[in-house]
Amino acid sequence: PVTKVLRKKLRQKEELKPEVMLRRTLERLGPTFIKFGQLLSVRPDLAPKEYVKELEKLQDKVEQFPFAEVKEIINKEFGKPIEHIFEHFEKEPIASASISQVHRATLKTGEKVAVKIQRPNVRHIMETDVEIMQYFAKLLENNFDAIRRYKPTRIVSEFREWTEKELDFRLEARNAKRFYQNFKGSKTVCIPKVYDDFTTGKVLTLEFIEGVELHNIKEIKRRKIDFAQIIKNGFEAVMTQVFVHGIFHADPHPGNIIVRKDNSIAFVDFGIVGYFDDKLKNRCIDLLYGIIEQDEELIMETLVSMGLEADTDYEQLKSDIGFIIQPLQSASIKEIKISRILEEILDIGLRHKIKIPASFVLFGKTIVTLEGVALEYDPDFKLIETSRPFIEKLVAKRSSPLYVWKKLVHDMHKYRRFAEEFPEKAEKALDKIQRGTIKVDIEDTDIKRLALEMDRSSNRIAYGLLIAAFLITSAILFQVESGPSVLGVPIL
């Protein structure tokens, strides 16, 4: 009984934590706010890590909408009844989320499909909720210094863009088709086919993938699927998306990864994707290689290259990175947990206002998710051992003569374009200088602070001079003997 009481008290204490209160509040506020919390859970560059961990517990707890409304939407989108399109359509959805629900169906041609239907009036509901979020974000940013550094209005604006993309199923269909082409012929990765004839802005029809969701580890064990191979396939698939294709699945929830009986994996839900250009690819390779080699300087250089705010304390940033990396230098490669290091580095980036690209953060979150699921299955699993050959191969590739030659040719094109455009741009700049119309915009917080102090000092000097003048004038007038007086003091 004593143990039960203590546990209850501990649970009550846990519930009082701010991050727990935030999660519960978002759950009570409804689907849009749950979706907002889910965005924050995959963006450790926008929220402290303790909040990210808590918000990961958020799940879409949304009731399904009636089948009558499903039929009405399909009829309106395609201009004909559901019976004329599908041979069979299950009334009960297999999944129900904040934006849509998914039904299993069969086309007239016999193909099994998953049909994603957008919720009725969901766009209006979400737009209203986002306006409410924006209002409170402005209040917080204007009145609380501790919250201002997290830029809540920017977070809400990003969420608005996120939902706009997710509400247009044609964008998701376009993303899915790109992934389908990229992995065409792969034996380890399966991407569902898009049926364009049965897809609109509010209805998305995809090939139905048989399998088990990645987070359902008990079912994976029951089916005796090789989980170690699944994780290896998943990791290589993500790395291939990032470093070969340059486009990757940016919603790393385990429910969006399906495990098939042949040990291959399938990605579903392509509403949000990340993009990696060559510059970001190289930075990401450097950061991962720096973690593997415990190279503090390489990690530091990579973060700084992403861009710092004017008031970033460079020495403190270096000290914080050293605090994470130095203990690793005495550890073996098997003891290093890459997810913890990535989380710490992203948290440092948040605290020091480093401009980390969103796609880079989403990639890091994907790696963290894969390692988390793997550790749940096998506590001894070491993702860094799995990743090392892949990263070393990428590093070696960058040093190959062919890669260097291609980069040189690419840079030569940029230099040629610069040389061609330079005379014209220089002439325009000189012309502006001659006419006196050129404007230089320099913003520096130290200069602003100095100007403010000078303004205050000049005001103090002016006040001091006025007070001194009054004192001297009073002293002179005090000596005036002519005229009426009171107790020997001249009235004047």
Salt bridges, closest charged atoms under 4 A:
GLU14 OE1 - LYS17 NZ 3.47
GLU15 OE2 - ARG24 NH2 3.39
GLU27 OE2 - ARG23 NH1 3.35
GLU27 OE2 - LYS61 NZ 3.86
ASP45 OD2 - ARG43 NH2 2.55
GLU54 OE2 - ARG23 NE 2.36
GLU54 OE1 - LYS57 NZ 3.15
GLU56 OE2 - LYS365 NZ 2.22
GLU83 OE2 - LYS71 NZ 3.84
GLU87 OE1 - LYS108 NZ 3.81
GLU90 OE2 - ARG104 NE 3.43
GLU131 OE2 - ARG160 NH1 3.48
ASP145 OD1 - ARG148 NH1 2.30
GLU158 OE2 - ARG43 NH1 2.02
GLU164 OE1 - ARG123 NH1 3.28
GLU166 OE1 - LYS35 NZ 3.69
ASP168 OD1 - ARG170 NE 3.11
GLU172 OE1 - LYS116 NZ 2.94
ASP196 OD1 - LYS177 NZ 3.07
GLU210 OE2 - ARG104 NH1 3.86
GLU213 OE1 - HIS215 NE2 2.56
GLU219 OE2 - ARG222 NH2 2.62
GLU219 OE2 - ARG223 NE 2.83
GLU236 OE2 - LYS232 NZ 2.92
ASP269 OD1 - LYS116 NZ 3.66
ASP278 OD1 - LYS281 NZ 3.89
ASP286 OD1 - ARG398 NH2 2.61
GLU293 OE2 - ARG388 NH2 2.97
GLU297 OE2 - LYS318 NZ 3.73
GLU309 OE2 - LYS151 NZ 3.57
ASP311 OD2 - LYS353 NZ 3.15
ASP320 OD2 - ARG351 NH1 3.41
ASP320 OD2 - HIS352 NE2 2.68
GLU343 OE2 - LYS53 NZ 3.09
GLU344 OE2 - LYS49 NZ 2.68
ASP347 OD2 - ARG351 NE 3.46
GLU392 OE2 - ARG388 NE 2.84
ASP411 OD2 - LYS407 NZ 3.27
ASP411 OD1 - HIS410 ND1 3.74
ASP411 OD1 - LYS414 NZ 3.79
GLU420 OE2 - ARG416 NE 3.70
GLU421 OE1 - LYS425 NZ 3.30
GLU424 OE2 - LYS428 NZ 3.57
ASP431 OD2 - ARG435 NH2 2.70
GLU443 OE2 - LYS448 NZ 3.36
ASP446 OD1 - ARG449 NH1 2.86
GLU453 OE2 - ARG456 NH1 3.17
